[in-house]
Amino acid sequence: MQSIKYTLTFYLIIFIFISQTSIGYSQKNEKKAADKNDCRIKIFGLLPSQAPPSAPVKLYVDDLPAKTKLYIDEKRIHFNRMEDGYVSFYVPKIKAGTYSIRFKHKNGCSSEPAAINITKKRPVISALIPGQIFYCTPSLDRVVLLKGDNFEKNTKVLFDGIVVGSNHISDKELEIKIPHAKSGLHTIIAINPGKISSMTHNFYIEGKPVIYDISVGIKYEDHYELVIEGENFLWGAEPIIEGKKVEGEVTYKSCNLLVHDRELKSEAPQGLSLQVANPDGVKSDIFHLSIP
């Protein structure tokens, strides 16, 4: 009877030992799992939430331990630790789309993911060559080179909101032909597929008449031709001599040429001032000359 009692006591002790060992092992595993899942790294936000490749982004984060790594999906990216609770990084060169971004630590700790929308690069117009043309510039000379960056083969160019023909030379150069439009300031915008547009760039069409040269043409007995060469002479343009409209016939040849049939009053040349006035009232600068 006594031996049975000792035997039962022995088995009871063994049972208690095994139970406590199992409970301790279970608690240890639960604590390990809790430590693994108890990740204190928290992403509070990123600015901007969408950006093209190579753009800088700020990521606001808390409790970031040393040797933590940053991933966009499965792609690891380098980041710089900054002050005031944020880090910074540059968007990698990957396809446009929405990606998850998170921190991972070697102990298995992983932050909750944040979403970042990676867009295509915005086209940039840095210069127009030439930066202006004359109203009367002929069609073959109305080609303008757009210099910049991120131009694609399907990039469209808008002149005052209207699509104009363009020639893609490279990702840094486009050619367009300026349409015939009124003189003054106009806007040019480049738009990549996906409606990603550049900043507006201004382009100027000069409508003021310009005098390059004045010479005496064919001479007759009592009159002669006064040949006026220049730019932006519109139909109906008139010479003005010494502030007064001329007397005599004026023949409009082209945007670059007027011929005034002037009365010959004296063989002795005299100093005079001459302007060309377009029908809209815009006048050229004064041109000084010496004529009979």
Beta strands, then each sheet from edge to edge (+ up, - down):
strand 1: 42-47
strand 2: 50-51
strand 3: 56-62
strand 4: 69-72
strand 5: 75-77
strand 6: 80-81
strand 7: 86-90
strand 8: 97-104
strand 9: 114-118
strand 10: 124-129
strand 11: 132-134
strand 12: 143-149
strand 13: 156-159
strand 14: 162-164
strand 15: 166-170
strand 16: 173-177
strand 17: 184-192
strand 18: 196-197
strand 19: 201-206
strand 20: 210-219
strand 21: 223-231
strand 22: 238-241
strand 23: 244-245
strand 24: 250-254
strand 25: 257-263
strand 26: 270-277
strand 27: 287-291
sheet 1: 1+ 3- 7+ 6-
sheet 2: 2+ 9+ 8- 4+ 5-
sheet 3: 10+ 12- 16+ 15-
sheet 4: 11+ 19+ 17- 13+ 14-
sheet 5: 11+ 19+ 17- 18+
sheet 6: 20+ 21- 25+ 24-
sheet 7: 23+ 22- 26+ 27-
end
